[in-house]
Structure formats: structure tokens, C-alpha cells
Amino acid sequence: MGRGLAYTLLNLQPQVSTSLDGHPVVSVPLDSPAAALDVVLLTSASSRPTRRATAVAELCTELLRGTAQSGP
């Protein structure tokens, strides 16, 4: 977090060294390796997902499995 007001723990290395407001961000590695995170998509049993939600879920599945097609 910028300006020294807060901190956060991430399981990835930020690609930029500035916050959204332009202040510097410092990355400090953790002492031990972090465990992989599970990615979960939930839907309500009492309603059907919209076409947009279904498309997002399908894209996420393709990206996470490494089967997504690039380009038009």
C-alpha cells in the first residue's frame, strides 16, 4: 500500500512499483514459500447465471486450465 498507511500480503510479485496515486510501493519477499490458493466460483442454487456470468466462468476455466485461445 502506498504512503505507509497500510500493508497487504500477496502471493505474487507486483508488476509495478507505484500505487494508483503514484506513490512508491515496496515489495518484501516472505521468508517461506506460500501455498497455492484454490480458485472457486460459486453460483446460487436458487437462480440461473446470466449469459455474461456463464461466459466469465467459461473464460476463467479456460485460462486456469491453460486452454484459452488468444486473439480474435
Secondary structure, DSSP 4 states (H G I P E B T S, - for coil): -GGGS-----SS--S-SB-TTS-B------SSPPPPPP------TTSPPPHHHHHHHHHHHHHHHT-PPP--
